[in-house]
Amino acid sequence: MDGQTYRKALKPLQEELNEMHRWLIHSGKRMAIVFEGRDSAGKGGAIGVFTDTLNPRTCRVAALSKPNEREQSQWYFQRYIQHLPSAGEIALFDRSWYNRAGVEKVMGFCSEDEYQRFLIECPQFERMQVANGTLLFKFWFACDQARQEERLAERVEDPTKRWKISPIDLAARERYADYGRARDAMFAATDIGEAPWVMVDMNDQKRGRLNMIRYLLDHLPDHAVDQEPVELVPLSEKPRKESYPKTVAKVKAVY
């Protein structure tokens, strides 16, 4: 999809996302969205587009780093609970508790007992969230291995994107099939009616972002909320120019 077509399709979706956000605040509902999937599939870009026009005070991203020693001693789900949304909030998980069913399982970072316990407890954890009023969406971002390789190579060449590649990403390159098997086992155990998994084709990232947002909006109750009109009354005086005190440094105009 070319950029012009993409931007034209995205604008009304972002307007409807803002309408949805007003509805969440008005109704006091909570929304949690899980973003999982292949390395370089485009999770970060999709999150960026989703949050771009929303109020960051009530729409936040949880991207947790490796657990510290204290967190490793906790119940596995404990460190995620504090990031769950309150009334009127949206919490987007850039990877989530599903690390245990994906990278931890494939790379051997958890024991088999820990993995099997996760598959049993995870549906219960999510059912509790939904039963208490959270709107929970789970998206798995898919892309072919050839496309994954193209994007990893682009990140290696682009200094502004190199931070996106971790040692784990490099080690995982040869385990595309292993991740696929782990994903299928995860789906079989955690694809529940209260919070089903939804796969997003991200071989074309622009198209995938649009389809993901459209799916979410289409699977919500009617979320139209009247917006209070805003009127800018004329200023009582002529607009003033900004002043720049000589005692304060000023950024040099380079461009």
C-alpha positions in Angstrom: 0.0 0.0 0.0 1.4 3.4 -0.9 1.8 6.1 1.7 -0.9 8.4 0.3 -3.5 5.7 0.3 -2.5 4.6 3.7 -2.7 8.1 5.3 -6.1 8.7 3.7 -7.4 5.4 5.2 -5.8 6.0 8.6 -7.2 9.4 9.4 -10.9 8.3 9.8 -9.7 5.3 11.9 -7.8 7.5 14.2 -10.8 9.8 14.6 -12.9 6.8 15.5 -10.2 5.7 18.0 -10.6 9.1 19.7 -14.3 8.6 19.8 -13.7 5.2 21.3 -11.4 6.7 23.9 -14.1 9.2 24.9 -16.5 6.4 25.3 -14.2 4.5 27.6 -13.8 7.5 29.8 -17.5 8.3 29.7 -18.5 4.7 30.5 -15.6 3.9 32.9 -14.6 0.8 31.0 -11.1 -0.5 30.8 -9.2 -1.8 27.7 -6.1 -3.9 27.5 -4.5 -4.9 24.2 -1.8 -7.5 23.9 0.6 -7.2 20.9 2.6 -10.4 20.2 4.1 -11.9 17.2 7.1 -12.5 15.0 10.3 -10.4 15.4 10.2 -7.4 13.0 6.5 -8.1 12.2 5.6 -4.5 13.1 4.3 -4.5 16.6 6.0 -1.3 17.6 4.8 0.5 14.5 1.2 -0.6 15.0 1.3 0.6 18.7 2.7 3.9 17.5 -0.1 4.4 15.0 -2.7 3.4 17.6 -1.5 5.8 20.3 -0.4 8.7 18.0 -3.6 10.8 18.4 -4.8 9.5 21.8 -4.3 11.2 25.2 -1.1 9.7 26.6 -2.3 10.3 30.2 -5.0 7.6 29.8 -3.5 5.6 26.9 -0.1 4.1 27.9 2.3 1.4 26.7 3.7 -1.3 28.9 7.0 -2.7 27.4 8.6 -4.5 30.3 12.3 -5.4 30.3 13.8 -8.6 31.6 12.6 -9.3 35.2 15.0 -8.5 38.0 15.9 -10.8 40.8 12.9 -9.7 43.0 10.4 -10.1 40.1 11.8 -13.6 39.3 10.7 -14.7 42.8 7.2 -13.4 42.3 4.1 -15.1 40.9 4.7 -14.9 37.2 1.8 -12.6 36.4 2.4 -10.3 39.4 4.6 -7.7 37.6 2.0 -7.3 34.8 -0.9 -6.6 37.2 0.3 -3.1 38.1 0.2 -2.2 34.4 -3.4 -3.2 33.8 -5.8 -0.3 33.0 -8.0 1.5 35.4 -11.4 3.0 34.5 -11.3 5.0 31.3 -7.7 3.8 30.5 -6.1 1.9 27.6 -3.1 -0.3 28.3 -1.1 -1.6 25.4 1.3 -4.4 26.1 4.3 -4.4 23.7 4.9 -8.1 24.4 3.2 -9.3 27.5 2.8 -12.3 29.9 2.9 -14.4 26.7 6.7 -14.1 26.8 6.6 -17.4 28.8 4.8 -19.2 25.9 7.1 -17.7 23.2 10.7 -16.6 23.7 11.1 -18.2 27.2 9.8 -21.6 25.9 11.8 -21.6 22.6 15.0 -20.2 24.1 14.9 -22.3 27.2 14.6 -19.4 29.7 11.9 -21.2 31.7 11.5 -24.8 32.9 8.9 -27.2 31.5 7.0 -27.1 34.7 6.9 -23.3 34.6 5.7 -23.4 31.0 3.0 -25.9 31.7 1.8 -24.0 34.7 1.6 -20.9 32.6 -0.7 -22.6 30.0 -3.0 -23.6 32.8 -3.1 -20.3 34.7 -3.1 -17.9 31.8 -6.8 -18.5 30.7 -7.8 -18.1 34.4 -5.9 -14.8 34.7 -7.5 -13.5 31.5 -11.0 -14.6 32.5 -10.7 -12.7 35.8 -9.8 -9.6 33.9 -12.8 -9.9 31.5 -15.2 -10.8 34.3 -14.2 -7.6 36.1 -15.0 -5.5 33.1 -11.8 -5.2 31.1 -12.1 -5.3 27.3 -9.2 -7.6 26.4 -7.9 -8.0 22.9 -5.0 -10.2 21.8 -3.3 -9.7 18.5 -0.6 -11.9 17.0 1.4 -10.2 14.2 2.5 -12.6 11.5 5.0 -12.3 8.7 6.8 -14.7 6.4 10.4 -15.6 7.2 11.7 -14.0 3.9 10.0 -10.7 4.9 11.4 -11.0 8.4 14.9 -11.3 7.0 14.5 -8.3 4.8 13.4 -6.2 7.8 16.2 -7.5 10.0 18.8 -6.6 7.3 17.3 -3.1 7.0 17.7 -2.6 10.8 21.3 -3.7 10.6 22.0 -1.1 7.9 20.0 1.8 9.4 21.7 3.3 12.4 18.4 4.7 13.6 16.8 1.2 13.7 19.7 -0.9 15.0 18.5 -0.6 18.6 15.6 -2.8 17.5 17.8 -5.8 17.1 18.7 -7.6 20.3 21.0 -10.6 20.8 17.9 -12.7 21.3 16.5 -11.6 17.9 19.8 -12.8 16.3 19.8 -16.1 18.1 16.1 -16.7 17.2 16.6 -16.3 13.4 17.2 -20.0 12.9 14.2 -20.9 15.0 11.3 -19.6 12.9 9.6 -23.1 12.8 10.2 -23.5 16.6 8.4 -20.2 17.3 5.6 -21.3 15.0 5.1 -24.5 17.0 5.2 -22.6 20.3 2.7 -20.2 18.9 0.3 -23.0 17.9 0.6 -24.6 21.3 -0.1 -21.3 23.0 -3.2 -20.7 20.8 -4.5 -24.2 21.7 -4.2 -23.5 25.4 -5.2 -19.8 25.6 -7.5 -19.0 22.7 -10.6 -18.7 24.9 -14.0 -17.3 24.2 -13.7 -14.5 26.6 -10.4 -13.3 25.0 -9.8 -15.0 21.6 -6.5 -14.6 19.6 -6.6 -12.7 16.4 -3.8 -13.1 13.8 -2.8 -10.0 11.7 -1.1 -10.4 8.4 1.9 -7.9 8.6 3.7 -8.8 5.4 2.3 -5.4 4.3 2.7 -3.4 7.5 0.5 -0.4 6.4 -2.4 -2.7 5.5 -1.9 -4.8 8.6 -2.2 -1.7 10.9 -5.4 -0.6 9.2 -6.9 -4.0 9.5 -6.0 -4.4 13.1 -7.6 -1.1 14.1 -10.7 -1.8 12.0 -11.1 -5.2 13.6 -10.9 -3.8 17.2 -13.4 -1.0 16.5 -15.8 -3.4 14.8 -15.7 -5.7 17.9 -16.8 -3.1 20.4 -20.3 -2.1 21.5 -21.7 1.2 20.1 -19.1 3.7 21.2 -20.5 7.0 19.9 -20.4 9.7 22.6 -21.4 13.3 22.0 -18.5 15.6 22.2 -18.9 19.0 23.8 -18.4 21.8 21.3 -15.4 24.0 21.8 -15.6 27.7 20.8 -12.6 30.0 20.7 -13.9 33.5 21.5 -12.0 36.4 20.0 -9.1 37.8 22.0 -9.8 41.0 23.9 -6.5 42.4 22.6 -4.3 42.2 19.5 -2.2 38.9 19.6 1.3 39.5 21.1 4.6 38.3 19.8 6.7 36.0 22.0 9.4 37.7 24.0 13.0 36.3 24.5 14.8 37.6 27.6 18.5 38.3 26.9 19.4 36.4 30.1 18.0 33.1 28.9 19.8 31.0 26.2 18.0 30.7 22.9 18.2 27.8 20.5 20.2 28.9 17.4 18.1 28.9 14.2 20.0 26.5 12.0 17.2 25.4 9.6 
